[in-house]
Amino acid sequence: MENNYKFFNNHACEYFPCHEKPNSSEFNCLFCYCPLYALGENCGGIFEYIQGIKSCTDCYLPHMPDYYDTIVSILSTQIKG
């Protein structure tokens, strides 16, 4: 894989995969905890609020290898404000 720093897969993790995704070899664990979670409704992912708690169960955005640049871009924008 080109740009290996953008991808990490941990099959030994007791929670792997944390989402049901068909191709676990392409499941990116680099952003194990989504860095966009704190952005609330502006995270850009798929989520719902269940009893006031944000649930990202159906969101694969941080776990898809091709979304590394998107996540870094969103974070950069938020930091620069």
Long-range contacts (C-beta under 8 A, 24 or more apart in sequence): 1-65, 3-68, 6-30, 6-65, 6-68, 6-69, 7-65, 7-68, 17-63, 18-63, 19-57, 19-58, 19-59, 19-60, 19-63, 21-60, 21-63, 26-64, 26-65, 27-63, 28-62, 28-63, 28-64, 28-65, 28-67, 28-68, 29-63, 30-62, 30-68, 31-62, 31-63, 31-71, 34-59, 34-61, 34-62, 35-62, 35-71, 35-75, 36-61, 36-62, 36-71, 36-74, 36-75, 39-74, 39-78, 43-74, 44-70, 44-74
